[in-house]
Amino acid sequence: MANNYSQFSEAIVIPEEKRQAIIEFLEEWEGRMEDPQYDCMGGISYEFPSTDDLGTLALWFYSEEAYMDEELSAFVHGVLDVLKSKEPVLVNVAYWCSKPRIGEFSGGCYVFYPDPEKDYYEDPFTAATDYIKFHSDEA
């Protein structure tokens, strides 16, 4: 028997002045996970405070085995709301199987904007190109 996995691991930089607000959001998030109506959620783990690759204060969030799209969206949008961010957040994902079967390995990228209506899922190359274009349009 094979096991299927959907995983991601990303970090969002947190300005020092937003540290306490993120802590409060995470406490609220934990409370939500204890509510029976969210029984099927719980696929997102996180560490805060953490640091990104450059040593900057960050919220590291990840999935060890599986996650739900709705849960990931709610988590990222909650963080974006706290930060009052105008920047999109990219979350690269991997889908894989514990047995090397043809066609059971793939991946993609969620692009979460502060306005959820703009969110989309894309293959990583197109998402990175769109992200670069977003930033070049600002200049």
Buried (B, 14 or more C-beta within 10 A) or exposed (E): EEEEEBBBBBBBBBEEEBBEBBBEBBEEBEEBEEEEEBEEBEBBEBEBEBEBEEEEBBBBBBBEEEBBEEBBBBBBBBBBEBBEBEBBBBBBBBBBBEEEEEEEEEBBBBBBBBEEEEBBEBEEEEBBEBBEEEEEEEE
